[in-house]
Amino acid sequence: MAPKVVIIGGGISGLSTAYYLARGGAGSTILESRARLGGVIQTEHVEGCTLEAGPDSFLSIKPAALELIADLGLSGEVIGSNDHLRVTFVRKNGRLVPLPDGLMMMVPTKILPLITTGLVSWGTKLRMGLEWFRAPKPKPGDESVAEFVEEHYGREAVDYLAEPLLSGIYGGNPSELSVRSVLPRFVELANRYGSLTRGVLAERAKAARHRTKVAPAPLFRTLKGGLGQLVDAAAAAIQGKAEVRRGRAETVERAGSGFRVKMDGDWLEADRLVVACEAHSGSALLGAVDARASELLGMVPYSSSMTVALGFDAADFAKPPEGFGFLVPKKERRRLVACTWVGTKFSYRVPEGKIVARCFLGGMEDAGVLAERDDGIIAAVTAELRDIAGIGARPRFTRIARWPRSMAQYSVGHGQRVEELEARVAGIPGLHLAGNAYSGIGIPDCIRMGKQAAQRILAG
C-alpha cells in the first residue's frame, strides 16, 4: 500500500516534492496557509508588463530548475538574461558608479577596469593588486563574509562590493553571514591558492581548456511569461494525484511509525512527512517530535523583504536607463536596497514605450518597512529614484509585495548546525526537510531539495 505523504508548505519546494512523488506513482496532501501555491513566486501582468512580486529568475549554472521546466514541457518558454547589456551600478558619494568589468562577485580579474574604477580608493586598489601574492592560510572554523573579504581586499571592498551584492541577494548583513555557507567556492579557492584573484583566473583557465567552443550560458534564466508559469504547470501536473488543503498546520506529533498533523482542529495521519515551509514555522511545529531539531530550525534567522514595481512611460525619460540596475550600499542607504530595470535584464517583460523599475526594500536592517502604508512607500521610492536615477515622472502604475520573514540567512556556523539537524532528522524515520533554510536559497536549490525528499520517500 502506498504511504500517506503530507507536505507542509506549497511553495516551490513542496510543489516539487509533490510533483516528483506523483511522477513516481505516489500521492500526497499539501497543506498551504496562503490562498495560492508557489510561495514567494508570484507573477502579475499589468499593461503588457510581466511583473514578478518575488524572484524574477534563477542561476543557469544550477540544473534542477531547468530539469523541472523540461519535465513540465516548458523548455520552449525559457529565456536568458541579456548579458551583453549587463552592467550593475553602485551608489557612491551620491553618484552611480559601474561595477568594474571582470569582477566576479567581489573578486577582481582584470587590471585596467580595477585601476580606472571610481568605486574604491587607490589604497584599496593597491591592496587588491597585492592580494595576488597572498599565500594559502586555511582556517579550520567558519567566519563571516565580512571578515573573509576584509582579510583579502580590505574594509572598503566589504562596504562597496560585498555588502551591496549580498544585500541584493539575501537581504543580509555580511558581518553575520557565514562565508563557508554563502561563498563556499571562494573558501576552497583561498585554501588552495591563497589569492582569490589568482584562484579564480587559474580555475577559469583550467575550465577553458576543457570547454567546447559554444556560447556561454546566460547568467540568469527565467520563463517568457514569468515564473508563475512554472507554478501553474506544476500545480496542473499534480491535479488528481495530490490534494491541496488550505489552512495552517498547528502542530505535529508522532503516531505509531508515522505522524499526525493538526490543522484547523482536525488531525491528518501521515506515514511520511515533508516539512517544506520556512524553518521558523517548522520549528514551531516539530517541538513534540524532536526538541533539538525544533531548536536548530529556530536558529535560522530570516530577513523580510519588499518588492515595489513602478511602471513608467519611456517618453518620460530623457534617455533610457543604463544596465541591469543599481545597488545602494548600507553606507549610502535610505530605504532602497537595489533596483532592476526589468526590460533591460530580460526581453519580453516590458513592451516598447514603457520602462519598469523593480525596487527592493527591507532586509535584516529595515524589516519595519513592511508595516508602512503603501502611499508612504511609493512616495519614498519615487523620491529616491528621482535622486539616484533622475526620474522625475509619476509612475503609470505601482505594485507592492511584502514578504515577511521569507529569506533564510546563513549566519556564521550555519553548516555545522545543518549537519546536526540532518543527523537528527535522519534518526526520525519518515521525516524530511526541504526549503531555502538548508543548502541553497535559490529556486534550483529548493527544487533539488524537494526532488530529493520525493526520491527518498519513493525509495521506501
N, C-alpha and C positions, 0 to 999 in steps of 0.2 A: 504494500500500500504506500502511495506517495506521501511524504511527510507534509504536515501542515506548516507552511512558512509564513511568518508575519514579518513585514518590513516596516520599521518605524521611520517615516520620512519619505516624501515623494519628490525630493529634489533629484538632480541628475544621478546621484549615487544610488538612491533607492530605485529609481526608474531603470537604471542599467541592470541592477540586481534582478528586478522582476523580468526584464526583457530576456536576459541570458538564462534565467530559470525557465521561462516559457519556451525558449528555443530548445532547451534540454528536456522538455516534456513535463515540467513541474509547475504547478500553480502557486499563487501567493496572494496574500492580502496586504495591501499598502495602507498604512494609517497616515493621513496627512491633515495637519491642522489648518493649512491655508485653503482657500476656495479653489485653487488650481494646482496642478502638478508643475514641476520644473524648478521649484525653489527660487533662487536668485536669477534664473534665466527667464527673461520676460521681454517679448518683442511687441512693439506697437507701431502702427503705420499712420502717420499724420501728414496730410497734404503731400502725399507721394514720397515722404521721407521714412526710412526704416530706422526706428529708434530702439536702442537696447537699454532697458532700465537697469540691467545688471551687466555681466560680462559681454563684450562685443565680439570676442574671438578666442582662439586658443593657439598655443605654440605648435607649429608644424612638426617640430622635432620629436614630439611625443606621440606615439602611434594610436593610442586607444580611441581617441575621438574619431579619427578618420576611419578606423576599423568599424566602429559602430555606425557611422554615417553610411559606409559601404553596405553593411548588413541591412540597413533600413532602406536601401535603394536611393540614397540621396547624393551619391558621388557627383552627379552632373550639376548639383547646386553649389558645389564647393568653389569658393573664390579665395584668392590670396591678397595680402596687403600690397599696396602699391609701393614697393620698397625703393623704386627709383625716385620717389618723392619723399623718402623717409629722412626728415630732419626733425630733431626734437630740440626745443629751446628751453633754456633755464633762466629764470629771472634772477638777475644780479644787479644790485645797486639801482633798481628801478628800470633796468633795460632787459630785453630778451637777448640772450647770448646763445648761439647754437652749440650743442654738444659737439666737441671736435670729432671730425671724421676718424674712423679707426678705433673708436672707443668700444670696448666690449664690457658692458656694464660700467665699472669704474676703472677698467684696465686699459691704458693707452697702448696702441700697437703701431702707431705711425708718428714719426718725429715732427714733421713740419706742422701738421694741424695742432699738435700739442704746443709747439713753440709760439704759434701765432694766436692761440685762443685767448680771449679776454676773460674766460671763466675762472681761471685760477692765477695766482700771483707767480712772479718769477721764482720765488723761494720754493713754491710747490712744484713748479715745472722742473727745477733742478733736482728736487727730491725724487720726482717721478723718473727722471733720467737716471739717477744714481741707483734706483731700485733694481736696474738691470744687473748689477753686480752683487746683489744680495745672495748669500749662501743659504741652503736649507736649514731651518731651525724648527723641526717638528715639535709640536706641543701635544702632550697626552690628553688633556681635557678639552672642554668646549670653551669658547669665549664669544663675546658679542661681535656682530658685524663691524660696529664702530671701532672696537679695539683692533680687530684684524686689519681693516682698511687703513686706520691711522698709523699702525706699525709699518705698513708698506709705503704709503703715499702721503701721510700727514693729515692733520685735522681739517684743512680746507677741502681735501678730497672727500672727507666724510660729509661736510656741510653742504657742498655744492654738487656732489656726484652721488654718493651712496644714499644720503638721506632723501633727496627728492625722488630718485629712482625707486627706492623701496617704499616710500610713502605712496607712490603711484600704484605699486603692485599690491602691497599688503595693508596700506593704511597704518603702518607700524613704525616703531622707533628703532633705528639701528643700534642704539645703546642697549636695547632689550633683546633684539633678535639674535638667535643662535647662528653663528657662521657655519657650523657643521650641518645644520638642517636647511638653511636658506641658500648658502653658497658652497655646497659640498665639493663641487668640481674645483673651485678656487683653492680650497683647503688641500685637495690632492696635489694640485699643481705647485703650491707653495712648499709642500712636504718633499716633492720630487726635485723641483728646480730651484727653490729658494725665491727667485724672482717670478712674480706673476706674469709680467710682460714677456720675459724670456720663455716661460712655460706655455703661454697662450700661442706665441709665434711658433715654438717647436712643435706643438701638437697640431697646429694648423698646417705646417709644412708636411708633417707625417701623413695627415689626412689627405692632402693634395696629391701625394704620391700614389695613393690607392684609389683616387676618385676618377671615375669616367667623366668625359667632357660633356656633362649635362648642365643646364642652367641651375643655379642654386634654388632651393625651395624658398618661397616667401617666408618671412619670419613668422607671420601670423596667418591663420586661415579662419574662415567663417562660412556661413551659408548665405547665398544671394538674398534670400528673403528674411534673414535674421535667424538667430539661434533658436527662436521659438519653433522653427520648422523641425528641429531635432527633437524637441519635447513632444510636439504634436505627433510626429511619426512614431516615436517610441510608445506614446500613450495609445495610439491606434493599434500598434503591433501587439500590445498585451491585452487588448479587449477580448473578453471571453476566456482569458487564461489567468488574469489577475483581477481581484476585486479591489476597488478603491473605496475606503471608508473615510469620510470626512470627520475630523474631530481630533482632539489632543489626547495622546496616551498619557495616563496619570501615574501609573506605577507598573513595575514588572516583578513577578515572583517566580520562584522555581515551582514546578508542579510535576512531580514524578521525575521522569527523564527529560522533561521539556520545560515549558514556561507557560505562564498565563499573564496576559496584559490587560490592565483595567483601562477602559475608555468609555467616557460618558456613563459611568455606573455599571457597565457590562464587563464581563470577563471574556477574553478571547483565548482559546487554547492554542499553543504553538509547539511543534516539535523542534523547529529551528527558528531562531530569532535574529534578524539583522537590524542593528541599530545604525541607521543611516541619517540621523539628524545631527544637529550641532552637538559638540562634545558637552557643553554645559547642560543641554536638555537631556542627553544620555546619562550624565552624572546624576541628575535628579531622579531618573527612572530606575537606575540599577543599584541603588543603595542596599536593597534587600537581597540582591543576587550575589554581589561581592563588594563589600565596603571599600576595599583598597582600589579596585578597578573604578568604582564610582569616584573616589577621591582623586585618582590620577586623571580621569576625564575632566574633573572640575578644575584641574590645574592649568588647562589650556586656555590662555586668555583669548578674547575675541575683540576685534575692533568693529565699530559701527561706521557705516558709510552712507553717502547720499549721492545720487547722480541727478544732475539738472541739465536737461536738454533745452536749448534755445534755438529756434528756427528763425532765420533772417532772410530778407531779400538780398540777393547778391548785389543788386544795384545800390544798396545802402553802403557798400564797402568801396573805399577809394581804390583799393587793389585787393585781390583775393588773399586770404591769409596763407602764409608760407608753412610748409612742412606738415607733420602729423599733429603737432600741438606743442604745448609747453608745460613745464613743471615749475612749481613755486617752492623753493626750499623753506624749511621752517624759519630760518633767519629772516626771510622776506615775507612771510605768510600773514595774510589777514584771515580770509575764510577759504579761498580757492587753494586746493592742493595741486590740481592738474586740470588741463583742458585738452580735448582731442577735436580736431577738425574732421568731422566724420566723413565728409565727401572726399577729402584728400586721402585718408587712410584706406578706404575701400570704395571701389566702384559700385554702382547700382544702389547705393544707400541714399543719395541725395540728388534730386533731379536738377537739370540745368536751371540756373536762375535763382537757386536757393543755397544757403550756407547754414550748416548746423554745427553749433558748438556743444560738445558734451563735457560738462564740468563735473569735477569730483570734489566733495567736501567731506568733513568728518575725520575719521581715523582715530587713533588712540588719544590724540591730543585735543580733539574737538567733537566728542560724541554728543555734546549738548545741542549741536546744530539741528539734530533730528527732531528736537522738541519745538523748534521755532516755526512760526507761521509761514505759509507759502509766500505771501506777498513780501515779507521781510527778506526771505531768502532770495527771491528773484531780484529785489532791489539791490541787495548786497552783491550778487553775482554780476548783474549788468553794470554796476558801478566799477567793479574790479576789471571786467572785460574792457570797459572804456579806458581805464588807466593803463592796463597792461597791453592790450591789443589795439587800442584806438577805435573801438566800436562804439559809435555814438547813437546808433539806431535803436529803436524799440523792437523787441522780438515779435515776430508774427504769432508765434505760439511758444508755450513752455510746458515742460513735463518734469515732475519731481518724483523720484523714487527713493524711499527710505528703507535702509537695510540694517536694523538694529542687531548688534552682536552676531554678525554673519561671516566675518572673515577671521579664520584662525590665525593666531600669532605663534610662530615657532620660537619661543623665548629660550634663553640660554639653558642648556640641559634637556632640551626637548627630546633629542634622540634617545637618551638614557631612559627618560620617563616612558616613551613609547615602547621601548624594548620591554620594560617591566609590565606595562599594560598588556602587550601582546602575549607575554608569558602567562599572565593572569587569565586572559580570555581563552587562551589555548587549553587551560585547565577546566574550562566550563563547556562541556560538550553541547554543541548546537548553537552557541552564541557567536555572532560575527559582527565586526565593525566595518563601516565604510563611510567616507566623507573627507572633508578638507582638513581635518584636525590631526592627521597622522603622518602621511608621507608625500604630500604634494597638495597645493591649494587650487591648481587649475582644473579645468573641465576634463582634460585627458586623465589626470590623476584620479579624479572622482569616478570616472567611468571604469578605469582599470581596477580600482578597489571594489566597485560594485560587481564587476565581472568575476573577480577572484572569489568574492563571497559566494556567488552563484555556483562557481565551479566546485568549491569545497562542499557545498550542500549537495550538488548533483553526484559528487564522488562518494557520498554517504559518510 
